[in-house]
Amino acid sequence: MKVEFSGSVKFSGAVVAPVFTNNRHSTGADALDKATGGAISRAQKASRFSGKSGQVLQINAPSGLDAQLVLLCGAGERDAADALVWEAFGAYALKSVQLSGAKTLVFDMRDLDAPASARAAFGALLAAYRFDKYRTTLKDDKKPSITSIRIICSDASAAKRSFAPLNETAQGVELARDLVCEPANVLHPEEFAKRAQSLEDYGLEVQVLDEKDMKKLGMDALLSVGLGSNYGSRLAVMSWFGAKDRKAPPLVLVGKGVCFDTGGISLKPGAGMWDMKGDMGGAAAVTGTMRVLAGRKARANVIGIIGLVENMPDAAATRPGDIVTSADGQTIEVQNTDAEGRMVLVDALWYGLTRFKPSKIVDFATLTGAIIIALGHEHAGVFSNDDALANALDAAGKSSGETVWRLPLGAGYDKQIDSKYADMKNIGGRGAGSITAAQFLRRFVGETPWAHVDIAGTAWKDKSDDPREPAWATGFGVRLMDRFVAQNCED
């Protein structure tokens, strides 16, 4: 979608202006009211619109303006309007007119600063996302009509500069959402690896390990998950060296990429299994993040590693009771083949730790249904062996709008994954399922600062109250880690 910032006051298509609490007009809203002979004020008085954040008032074909419709969007208290408020403002506006027939959405923000204008455009881009790639009979009145966004602002040059990195973030979020939305017959491990390789066009260095490469490295935990699939498992490594010192220890990001999860021999129920095409949401988040960092030329060294597998039932598939050896030599009794994500992660974590000697390592995974029971769809769960890292993720979550909540680790939980026949088993029982999964990962990271982010409740949602998100793939993790890198890793 085309986005333009301008100081020229020209109206067309759909026009939107902010209104603050108690119907306090912005300069743009006042100008619209004057141009329409007071039609805006009359519409406000005839409604329950008050300027609260999230409220939208629409006036169709007002006289006095060369515009199809006018929107007033609430922004709440003016003094409290931060970046997230302006993102929501832009998102609510876009959502309201996406199918209206108007081709251009014009924001009149002439009395707002450049960052506010940039954030409104960013929010609108996030809200505009749809995945219609495979829809061939969609009627015209169901197709989005908005093709461009124009922001009227006081300093167009400054707003354009503020928007440039946000535009890259939006592209990374879109990539992550696209990956999660793709059906598994299209986005299998081999195809996902190819899409990671395509990011070399943005300056990333990408290496893909196939099954022979991983077998030589002893990555049998990861490989055990894909034994029942017709597609070969892959490990894709995306590297960005943007720091002044290319040899400085990097941040390593690891993503679970189970392109489809049947549960394997421990087969899942059929109802809802179609959603398991999204079990690679962690890998999607890491891939989208790497796209952002390369796109905005982040001044940091960051490595993205994604373990790509398909978990299928087959004569060759791993059985409950099998014992496999991870790349670091620890043995694992597989009591449940549906606890496969942690098997993928431990070998990917090992590779990141041994190959890159990182300053810190963070993994993302749609790992446990238990995290949804604990936190719903509002926060991702965070587990960490390092307080500073956990606190930094929390701060990045609050400022990006992708919030996290820290849960505990401890020796008591660790006992739940002890095995009679191997170093550990891959499930810890019904209680504290998200915690025991994290305890399992904890055994493979040593003393390196590490955090595990369980995004099973946030990577996809049947519905969302956040106007920036679609009803399915959210791209969760991209904005969080982009902000984390900016706040903690850049020169």
C-alpha distance (Angstrom), angle and dihedral (degrees) to the residues before:
residue distance angle dihedral
M1 . . .
K2 3.79 . .
V3 3.82 115.6 .
E4 3.80 122.1 -167.5
F5 3.81 132.4 -179.4
S6 3.79 117.9 -155.0
G7 3.77 142.1 166.1
S8 3.78 90.7 -150.3
V9 3.80 115.4 103.5
K10 3.79 104.4 -135.0
F11 3.78 124.4 146.4
S12 3.80 129.6 -154.6
G13 3.77 138.2 139.5
A14 3.79 110.0 2.7
V15 3.81 119.4 -4.4
V16 3.79 124.6 -161.2
A17 3.80 132.4 -173.7
P18 3.81 130.7 -179.7
V19 3.79 123.1 -110.1
F20 3.78 122.3 -168.9
T21 3.81 133.0 -144.6
N22 3.81 115.6 -54.1
N23 3.81 89.6 22.3
R24 3.78 94.8 -71.4
H25 3.78 105.8 169.5
S26 3.76 126.3 -133.4
T27 3.81 116.5 -137.6
G28 3.80 88.1 -98.0
A29 3.80 93.0 53.0
D30 3.81 90.6 49.0
A31 3.80 90.7 51.1
L32 3.78 91.6 50.2
D33 3.79 91.3 48.4
K34 3.79 91.4 51.3
A35 3.82 93.1 46.3
T36 3.80 91.5 52.1
G37 3.79 95.2 47.4
G38 3.80 94.1 -109.7
A39 3.82 95.7 -47.6
I40 3.80 90.5 131.2
S41 3.81 93.7 55.4
R42 3.79 91.8 45.3
A43 3.80 90.9 52.0
Q44 3.78 90.3 50.5
K45 3.78 93.1 51.3
A46 3.80 90.6 49.6
S47 3.82 92.8 53.1
R48 3.77 140.8 52.4
F49 3.77 91.8 -113.2
S50 3.81 110.8 131.7
G51 3.81 105.8 162.6
K52 3.78 98.2 -95.7
S53 3.77 115.2 153.7
G54 3.78 109.6 -88.5
Q55 3.80 96.5 25.3
V56 3.81 117.5 123.1
L57 3.80 128.0 -171.1
Q58 3.82 117.8 -169.1
I59 3.81 126.8 -160.1
N60 3.80 114.9 -172.7
A61 3.81 123.4 -142.9
P62 3.82 97.1 -15.5
S63 3.80 115.9 -163.8
G64 3.78 117.2 -113.1
L65 3.81 95.6 37.4
D66 3.76 133.2 85.8
A67 3.80 90.8 -135.2
Q68 3.80 135.7 106.2
L69 3.78 93.3 -136.7
V70 3.78 143.2 -8.6
L71 3.76 126.1 -137.3
L72 3.76 129.3 -162.4
C73 3.80 110.7 -159.5
G74 3.77 123.0 -166.7
A75 3.79 118.6 -123.6
G76 3.81 99.8 177.0
E77 3.79 121.3 -137.7
R78 3.79 108.7 5.2
D79 3.79 95.1 -142.0
A80 3.81 90.7 50.8
A81 3.81 96.5 48.2
D82 3.81 103.8 120.0
A83 3.80 131.8 170.5
L84 3.81 93.6 -76.8
V85 3.81 91.9 50.8
W86 3.80 90.8 54.0
E87 3.80 91.3 46.9
A88 3.81 89.4 53.6
F89 3.81 90.1 45.8
G90 3.81 91.0 55.7
A91 3.78 92.5 43.3
Y92 3.82 95.3 50.7
A93 3.79 90.2 49.0
L94 3.79 93.6 51.2
K95 3.80 93.6 45.3
S96 3.82 90.2 52.2
V97 3.82 95.0 56.0
Q98 3.81 103.2 27.1
L99 3.82 93.0 108.7
S100 3.81 97.3 27.2
G101 3.79 97.5 105.5
A102 3.80 92.5 -114.0
K103 3.80 113.1 126.8
T104 3.80 99.1 -160.1
L105 3.79 130.1 48.8
V106 3.80 112.1 -157.4
F107 3.81 120.3 -164.5
D108 3.81 114.6 -158.3
M109 3.81 101.4 -153.5
R110 3.78 98.3 143.6
D111 3.81 93.7 141.0
L112 3.82 95.9 45.3
D113 3.78 125.7 90.4
A114 3.80 125.7 -106.2
P115 3.82 97.1 -99.9
A116 3.82 91.3 53.5
S117 3.79 91.0 50.5
A118 3.80 91.5 48.2
R119 3.80 92.4 49.1
A120 3.80 91.9 50.5
A121 3.80 89.5 54.6
F122 3.81 90.7 46.7
G123 3.80 91.9 51.5
A124 3.79 90.7 49.4
L125 3.81 91.5 52.0
L126 3.80 91.6 51.0
A127 3.80 90.9 48.9
A128 3.81 93.3 48.6
Y129 3.80 93.2 66.0
R130 3.80 118.0 121.9
F131 3.79 131.8 159.5
D132 3.79 104.8 -142.1
K133 3.80 96.5 142.4
Y134 3.80 95.6 121.8
R135 3.81 99.6 35.6
T136 3.79 110.5 107.8
T137 3.82 103.1 166.0
L138 3.80 100.5 47.1
K139 3.80 110.0 141.1
D140 3.79 118.8 -124.8
D141 3.80 93.5 -114.4
K142 3.82 88.8 57.9
K143 3.78 94.2 51.9
P144 3.82 121.3 92.6
S145 3.79 111.6 -100.6
I146 3.81 101.5 -170.7
T147 3.81 109.5 98.2
S148 3.80 101.3 161.1
I149 3.79 141.1 33.5
R150 3.79 124.2 -153.0
I151 3.79 122.4 -170.2
I152 3.79 118.6 -158.7
C153 3.80 104.6 -153.1
S154 3.78 142.0 156.7
D155 3.81 96.4 -113.5
A156 3.79 111.0 27.6
S157 3.81 94.5 177.2
A158 3.80 93.3 53.5
A159 3.80 91.7 45.5
K160 3.79 90.8 50.9
R161 3.82 90.3 52.3
S162 3.81 91.3 48.9
F163 3.77 91.0 48.9
A164 3.82 98.1 49.1
P165 3.84 97.2 80.9
L166 3.81 91.0 38.6
N167 3.78 89.6 55.7
E168 3.81 88.8 56.0
T169 3.80 89.1 50.1
A170 3.79 90.2 51.8
Q171 3.81 90.0 52.1
G172 3.80 90.5 51.9
V173 3.79 92.0 49.4
E174 3.80 90.0 49.1
L175 3.81 90.7 51.2
A176 3.81 91.6 51.1
R177 3.81 91.4 48.2
D178 3.80 91.9 48.6
L179 3.79 91.4 51.8
V180 3.80 92.9 51.0
C181 3.81 91.7 46.8
E182 3.79 96.0 50.8
P183 3.82 114.3 103.3
A184 3.78 116.2 -112.8
N185 3.79 93.5 -117.8
V186 3.81 86.4 65.1
L187 3.81 102.6 32.2
H188 3.79 103.0 47.4
P189 3.84 120.8 150.1
E190 3.79 95.0 -86.4
E191 3.81 93.1 50.0
F192 3.81 92.7 44.9
A193 3.81 88.7 54.4
K194 3.81 90.1 52.2
R195 3.79 90.7 52.1
A196 3.77 89.7 51.5
Q197 3.81 88.8 51.8
S198 3.80 90.1 53.2
L199 3.81 88.1 67.2
E200 3.78 88.0 75.3
D201 3.81 82.9 86.8
Y202 3.83 87.2 72.6
G203 3.79 94.4 50.4
L204 3.79 101.1 -91.3
E205 3.78 119.9 138.4
V206 3.82 107.4 -131.8
Q207 3.80 128.7 -168.3
V208 3.80 123.7 -179.5
L209 3.81 122.2 -158.2
D210 3.79 116.9 -157.3
E211 3.80 127.5 -157.1
K212 3.81 94.0 -84.2
D213 3.81 90.5 53.3
M214 3.79 92.4 48.5
K215 3.79 93.0 45.4
K216 3.80 89.6 56.2
L217 3.80 88.5 52.8
G218 3.79 92.3 50.6
M219 3.81 94.9 -115.8
D220 3.79 93.3 154.5
A221 3.81 94.8 142.0
L222 3.80 91.3 63.6
L223 3.80 93.6 38.0
S224 3.81 92.1 51.3
V225 3.80 90.3 67.2
G226 3.79 95.1 58.1
L227 3.80 99.2 44.6
G228 3.80 92.8 104.8
S229 3.79 95.8 49.8
N230 3.79 129.5 95.8
Y231 3.80 87.8 -142.8
G232 3.77 122.0 78.8
S233 3.79 118.3 -117.0
R234 3.80 118.0 -116.6
L235 3.80 140.4 -166.0
A236 3.80 112.7 -151.2
V237 3.81 118.8 -164.1
M238 3.81 117.7 -163.8
S239 3.81 116.2 -170.7
W240 3.79 129.9 -165.6
F241 3.79 118.4 -178.0
G242 3.79 105.5 -174.2
A243 3.81 101.3 140.5
K244 3.79 121.6 104.6
D245 3.80 87.1 -112.1
R246 3.80 108.2 49.9
K247 3.80 88.8 -168.0
A248 3.80 95.0 56.6
P249 3.84 112.4 118.4
P250 3.80 107.2 -88.3
L251 3.76 134.7 -139.1
V252 3.80 107.2 -108.5
L253 3.80 121.1 -150.5
V254 3.80 119.7 -165.4
G255 3.80 125.0 -166.5
K256 3.78 133.0 -165.7
G257 3.79 108.1 -128.5
V258 3.79 108.4 -174.2
C259 3.79 97.1 159.0
F260 3.78 91.0 -165.2
D261 3.77 128.1 3.5
T262 3.78 119.6 -160.9
G263 3.79 89.7 163.9
G264 3.80 89.0 -109.5
I265 3.80 115.4 -124.0
S266 3.83 87.1 -13.5
L267 3.79 85.9 65.5
K268 3.80 120.1 -156.9
P269 3.83 121.0 -128.3
G270 3.79 112.4 -87.4
A271 3.81 95.8 -123.4
G272 3.79 108.8 92.8
M273 3.79 94.8 2.0
W274 3.81 88.6 125.0
D275 3.79 88.1 73.6
M276 3.79 89.2 65.2
K277 3.79 88.8 85.5
G278 3.82 81.9 82.0
D279 3.80 95.5 58.6
M280 3.78 87.9 104.1
G281 3.82 91.6 67.3
G282 3.80 91.5 119.0
A283 3.79 92.2 54.6
A284 3.81 89.0 46.1
A285 3.82 90.6 53.1
V286 3.80 92.1 50.4
T287 3.80 92.5 46.2
G288 3.80 92.3 48.5
T289 3.79 90.8 48.2
M290 3.79 92.2 52.2
R291 3.81 89.1 50.3
V292 3.82 89.7 54.0
L293 3.79 95.6 47.0
A294 3.78 92.8 50.0
G295 3.80 92.1 43.3
R296 3.78 94.7 54.2
K297 3.82 93.5 35.9
A298 3.80 94.8 -120.9
R299 3.80 113.4 -151.8
A300 3.79 93.9 -128.6
N301 3.79 141.1 86.9
V302 3.80 109.3 -114.7
I303 3.79 130.6 167.5
G304 3.81 122.1 -161.8
I305 3.81 117.4 -159.8
I306 3.79 122.1 -175.6
G307 3.80 125.3 -173.6
L308 3.81 107.9 -149.1
V309 3.80 120.7 -162.4
E310 3.79 142.5 139.1
N311 3.81 118.3 -133.9
M312 3.81 108.8 -146.2
P313 3.83 136.1 158.5
D314 3.79 111.6 -115.0
A315 3.80 141.5 136.8
A316 3.79 88.0 -93.7
A317 3.81 95.4 46.4
T318 3.79 123.5 117.0
R319 3.83 112.2 -92.2
P320 3.80 128.7 -141.5
G321 3.80 105.1 -95.9
D322 3.81 95.4 33.8
I323 3.79 116.6 130.8
V324 3.80 119.6 -142.7
T325 3.77 133.1 -179.3
S326 3.79 121.7 -126.6
A327 3.78 123.1 -139.5
D328 3.81 91.9 -98.8
G329 3.80 91.0 55.2
Q330 3.80 100.4 -104.0
T331 3.80 116.7 133.8
I332 3.79 123.7 -130.6
E333 3.77 129.0 -161.5
V334 3.79 107.2 -146.4
Q335 3.78 103.9 -142.9
N336 3.79 94.0 163.7
T337 3.80 124.2 24.8
D338 3.81 89.5 -158.3
A339 3.81 88.6 69.4
E340 3.79 86.7 72.3
G341 3.79 103.2 126.8
R342 3.79 93.7 73.7
M343 3.81 89.0 51.8
V344 3.78 89.3 57.5
L345 3.79 94.0 44.4
V346 3.80 98.9 51.5
D347 3.80 93.8 59.5
A348 3.80 92.1 42.5
L349 3.82 89.6 49.4
W350 3.80 89.8 49.2
Y351 3.79 91.0 52.1
G352 3.80 92.2 49.8
L353 3.80 93.0 47.5
T354 3.80 97.9 46.0
R355 3.79 98.9 36.5
F356 3.81 99.9 43.1
K357 3.85 107.5 21.1
P358 3.82 90.7 -142.2
S359 3.79 128.8 -154.9
K360 3.81 87.1 -132.5
I361 3.78 138.0 -10.2
V362 3.81 130.1 -146.1
D363 3.79 125.8 -173.6
F364 3.80 128.5 -160.7
A365 3.78 123.6 -157.8
T366 3.78 143.2 156.4
L367 3.77 82.7 -132.8
T368 3.80 112.9 151.1
G369 3.78 139.4 20.9
A370 3.79 85.3 -149.7
I371 3.81 90.7 73.7
I372 3.82 88.5 63.1
I373 3.79 89.9 53.8
A374 3.81 89.2 51.2
L375 3.80 102.0 40.7
G376 3.79 107.9 10.4
H377 3.77 114.2 -148.9
E378 3.80 97.6 -47.5
H379 3.80 103.1 82.0
A380 3.77 137.3 23.9
G381 3.78 114.9 -128.9
V382 3.80 118.7 -113.2
F383 3.80 126.0 -160.7
S384 3.77 120.6 179.8
N385 3.79 145.5 166.7
D386 3.81 90.3 -148.6
D387 3.81 125.5 64.6
A388 3.81 94.7 -159.3
L389 3.80 92.1 53.4
A390 3.80 92.8 46.5
N391 3.81 91.2 49.1
A392 3.80 91.7 48.6
L393 3.80 90.9 52.4
D394 3.79 90.2 49.3
A395 3.81 91.1 52.0
A396 3.80 92.4 47.1
G397 3.80 89.4 49.2
K398 3.77 93.5 53.4
S399 3.80 94.3 48.1
S400 3.82 94.8 43.8
G401 3.78 97.0 43.1
E402 3.82 92.8 -119.4
T403 3.77 98.5 109.7
V404 3.80 128.1 -162.1
W405 3.79 134.9 -166.4
R406 3.78 124.1 -150.9
L407 3.79 119.5 -129.2
P408 3.82 127.0 -170.0
L409 3.77 134.4 -95.0
G410 3.80 123.6 -162.4
A411 3.78 148.7 153.9
G412 3.78 92.2 -100.8
Y413 3.78 91.3 61.0
D414 3.79 90.2 43.1
K415 3.79 91.1 64.0
Q416 3.80 89.6 62.3
I417 3.81 91.6 70.7
D418 3.81 97.3 47.5
S419 3.82 111.9 120.5
K420 3.81 131.4 -149.6
Y421 3.78 91.6 -141.7
A422 3.82 107.7 31.2
D423 3.79 140.6 22.8
M424 3.80 89.5 -84.7
K425 3.79 144.3 -17.8
N426 3.76 124.2 -122.4
I427 3.82 97.7 -122.8
G428 3.78 130.6 49.9
G429 3.77 103.7 -162.7
R430 3.77 133.3 -95.0
G431 3.80 98.8 -57.4
A432 3.83 121.2 82.7
G433 3.80 92.3 -2.6
S434 3.80 96.0 170.4
I435 3.80 91.6 47.8
T436 3.79 95.6 49.7
A437 3.80 89.5 48.9
A438 3.80 88.5 54.6
Q439 3.82 90.6 45.9
F440 3.80 87.5 55.3
L441 3.82 90.6 55.1
R442 3.81 91.1 43.5
R443 3.82 89.8 66.0
F444 3.81 90.7 65.8
V445 3.81 104.5 48.2
G446 3.82 103.7 63.6
E447 3.80 114.8 -164.3
T448 3.80 97.7 -30.6
P449 3.82 110.5 120.4
W450 3.80 102.9 -99.3
A451 3.77 139.2 174.8
H452 3.77 130.4 -172.0
V453 3.80 116.6 -154.2
D454 3.80 114.5 -161.2
I455 3.81 106.4 -157.3
A456 3.81 99.0 172.6
G457 3.82 89.7 119.5
T458 3.79 97.9 41.6
A459 3.82 108.4 35.8
W460 3.80 91.7 75.6
K461 3.78 133.5 9.5
D462 3.78 134.6 -173.4
K463 3.79 87.6 -137.8
S464 3.78 136.5 -1.5
D465 3.79 135.6 -158.3
D466 3.80 89.8 -156.6
P467 3.82 107.7 97.2
R468 3.81 90.5 -151.8
E469 3.80 91.2 63.9
P470 3.80 131.5 73.0
A471 3.78 120.4 -135.5
W472 3.81 94.0 -99.5
A473 3.80 127.1 22.6
T474 3.81 111.5 30.3
G475 3.81 101.0 -179.8
F476 3.80 87.5 -130.7
G477 3.77 113.7 -174.4
V478 3.79 99.9 35.3
R479 3.80 97.1 87.1
L480 3.80 90.2 38.8
M481 3.79 95.0 54.9
D482 3.79 95.1 38.5
R483 3.80 87.6 57.2
F484 3.80 92.2 42.4
V485 3.80 91.2 54.0
A486 3.81 91.9 46.9
Q487 3.80 92.6 50.1
N488 3.80 100.1 39.5
C489 3.79 114.5 17.7
E490 3.80 112.6 36.7
D491 3.81 125.9 100.3
